[in-house]
Amino acid sequence: MELHIDMDLITGIFISIVTALILSAIGYCIAKIKGIIKKQSAIENGVQALLRDRIIQLFNHYSSKNFMPIYARENAESLFREYSSLGGNGTVSGLVEMLMRLPVDNSADSDKEDRSVIND
């Protein structure tokens, strides 16, 4: 009795298995990439929210004083630049414009101001 092996059948099965493995690997990679993109987006949105909050804190603090030390002005400009690069909107831009119109105070009293995080 002679065993006859059908090479076409074996080749077809092999191609089907390899194709399934390749498609599974591609699906896995796509899922991983989507997860990374989602996480990156969440990080960017979180940083943007923190920057927005900090700019609003600066606005509330210095608009009530009706002046702004130069270091705070430079900080506000830097925060807003990064906020904008993350796709920040025009609402905060209006606050920054108002901050930039405040007079700069370089007196000795403004230098004594606590430069740590401002908590109103």
QUIKA-V209364 format. One record per backbone hydrogen bond with DSSP energy under -0.5 kcal/mol. NH is the residue of the N-H (numbers start at 1). CO is the residue of the C=O. E is the energy in kcal/mol with one decimal. If there is no record, write none. Layout:
BEGIN
NH,CO,E ; NH,CO,E
END
This chain:
BEGIN
4,2,-0.6 ; 5,3,-0.6 ; 6,4,-0.6 ; 7,5,-1.0 ; 10,6,-1.9 ; 11,7,-2.8 ; 12,8,-2.3 ; 13,9,-2.3 ; 14,10,-2.6 ; 15,11,-2.6 ; 16,12,-2.2 ; 17,13,-2.4 ; 18,14,-2.6 ; 19,15,-2.5 ; 20,16,-2.2 ; 21,17,-2.5 ; 22,18,-2.6 ; 23,19,-2.6 ; 24,20,-2.3 ; 25,21,-2.4 ; 26,22,-2.5 ; 27,23,-2.4 ; 28,24,-2.5 ; 29,25,-2.5 ; 30,26,-2.5 ; 31,27,-2.2 ; 32,28,-2.3 ; 33,29,-2.6 ; 34,30,-2.5 ; 35,31,-2.0 ; 36,32,-2.3 ; 37,33,-2.7 ; 38,34,-2.5 ; 39,35,-2.4 ; 40,36,-2.7 ; 41,37,-2.4 ; 42,38,-2.1 ; 43,39,-2.3 ; 44,40,-2.6 ; 45,41,-2.6 ; 46,42,-2.3 ; 47,43,-2.7 ; 48,44,-2.5 ; 49,45,-2.2 ; 50,46,-2.2 ; 51,47,-2.7 ; 52,48,-2.6 ; 53,49,-2.5 ; 54,50,-2.4 ; 55,51,-2.5 ; 56,52,-2.4 ; 57,53,-2.3 ; 58,54,-2.4 ; 59,55,-2.7 ; 60,56,-2.8 ; 61,57,-2.5 ; 62,58,-2.8 ; 63,59,-2.5 ; 64,60,-1.0 ; 65,61,-0.8 ; 66,62,-1.5 ; 67,62,-1.1 ; 68,103,-2.5 ; 73,69,-2.0 ; 74,70,-2.6 ; 75,71,-1.9 ; 76,72,-2.7 ; 77,73,-2.4 ; 78,74,-2.2 ; 79,75,-2.9 ; 80,76,-2.6 ; 81,77,-2.3 ; 82,78,-2.0 ; 83,79,-2.5 ; 84,80,-2.9 ; 85,81,-1.9 ; 86,82,-1.1 ; 86,83,-0.6 ; 87,84,-2.1 ; 88,83,-1.9 ; 93,89,-0.8 ; 94,90,-1.8 ; 95,91,-1.2 ; 96,92,-2.5 ; 97,93,-2.3 ; 98,94,-1.9 ; 99,95,-2.3 ; 100,96,-2.6 ; 101,97,-0.9 ; 102,98,-0.5 ; 102,99,-1.4 ; 105,68,-1.0 ; 106,104,-0.6 ; 111,107,-1.3 ; 112,108,-0.9 ; 112,109,-0.6 ; 113,110,-0.8 ; 119,117,-0.6 ; 120,118,-0.6
END
